[in-house]
Amino acid sequence: MLVKRQVIRPELIMSHLLISGLLLAFQMLMYQIDGLFSWLFGFAVVQVLHIVIMLLTFIKVEEAADRKWIWRINPPWIGFKPASDITLLVYRRVHRQMFWLGLCIIGLLYPWINESLMISIVCWHLWLLIPRLMLSFALRKQRKDGVVRLDSKEASYYHR
């Protein structure tokens, strides 16, 4: 039974995409061609980082390992997302661990990467996770045993 539906408005998607464009403009303005390289390479680094964290999380979360995760480029769910329904508890746990472990790993990289790449990695990490964390926040009062379904234009929460 559908309990809550979060419709993702086109204005929100456009503003989210505009932020990535602003990051590119900032990088190009400050670091020229190195900024473009950092912008592109930072996106790839964050995708690898997210998949590593997901795999580490799946070691601890048995139910998440049974679910198939796919990589998509449909805003606002850019990156890895569940291919089918996922319980709210697992959804929250995976993304919370992805957020905090990602920041910790990025912090560990600080001494060895240049400023431009560091800015890109942090910004891409936050940019990719903000829509998911906002959904988690919007569903904070719902029961944890319900399921979440992510579609391109909406996110639905169901409970049996």
N, C-alpha and C positions, 0 to 999 in steps of 0.2 A: 504494500500500500504506500503510495506516494505521501510523504510527510512534508517535504519542503523542496521547492525548486528555486534555484538561483539562476536567473536569466542573465547572461553576459551581454551587456549592451554594446552595440557597435562603437559608441564613443569611448568606452573603456578599452576596447581592443585597440582602437586607433591611438589613443593616448599611450597605451603600453608600448606599441610599436614605435611611436614617436620618441619615446625615451631611449630606445636603442639607437635611433638615428642621431639623437643629441649626444649620446656617448661617442659615436663615430665622429661627429663634428668636433667635439672637444678633443678627442685623440688626434685628429688631423691638424687641428689648430695648434695644439701644444707640441706634438711630436712628429708632425709631417708624415712621411711614408712609414716610419717606425710605428706611428700610432695606428695606421691602417693594419699593419701586420699584427700588432698587439691585439687589436679589436677582433680580427679573424682568428688568430691563434688562441686568444683567451676563450672564445666561444667553444672551440674544440677541446681545450684543456678542461673546461667546466663540464662538458658532456662526459668526458672520460672520468672525471672526478665523481660525477653523480652516479655513473654506472658502477664504479668501484664501491661507493658507499652503499648503493642498493644491494649489491651482492653480499657485502658484509652484513647488512641488516637482515638479509634473507637467511643468513646462518642462524640468527637469533629468532626470527619470526617464521615459524613453520607455515602458517597459512599464506603468507606473502609469496613463499617459494612455489606454492601450487598455482599461483596466478601468473598469467602471462603478461609481461610488460612490453610495450612497443615504443619505438621512437617516432614521434610525429612532429610536424612543423606547422600545425594548425593553431594559430593564436586563440586563446591565451595559454593553451596547454602545450607549449613548445618544449620539446625534450621527451624524456621517458614518462609514460603514463600507463596506468593499468589498461589492458586491452578489454577487460570486462568489469563487472561490478567488483567492488572491494569493500570490506567492512571498514567502517569509520575508524575503528581502533587501529587497524593496520595502516590505513591511509595516514592518520595522524602520526603514528610512530615512525613510519618510513620518512615522511617529509620533515618531521622534527629532527630526526637523526641526520638526515641529509643536510639540513640547515646548519646545525651546530658542528657536526664533524667536518663539513665542508669549510666552514670558517676556521676551524682549528688547523686543518691541513693547509689551507691557504696561508694562514699565519706562519706555519712551519716553513713554507716556501719563501717567505719574505727576504731572508738574507741572500738568496741565490738568484732572484729574478729582478729585472729592472723595473723602474717606477711605472712605466707605461703598461707593461704586462700585468703588474700587480693591480693597478687600477682597473684594467679590463677584466681580470679574473674575478675580482670582488664584485664589480658591477654586474657582470653576467650571472654570477652565482645568485645574487639578490634578485636580479631581473627575472630569472627563470623560476625562482621559488615564490615570489610575492603573490602571484595569482593563486597558487596552491595553499599558501599560508592564510591568505584572505578567506578562502573557502573553508579552511579548517576553523578559522575564527568565527565565521558566520554559522557554522554547525556546532559551535562549542556547547550549546545547551541540549543537543540531541543525544539520544542514547547511543552508546558506543557499539552496540551489537547490530545496528542498522547498516545498510550498504549505501555506498556512494557510486553514482554512475556519471562519468564525465563525457559530455557530448561537445561538439564544436561550439555551440551557442548557449549551452546551459549545463548546469550541474544539478543532479537530482539526488535527494536522500530518501531512501525507502526503508520502511520498517515492517516487519511481519507481524 
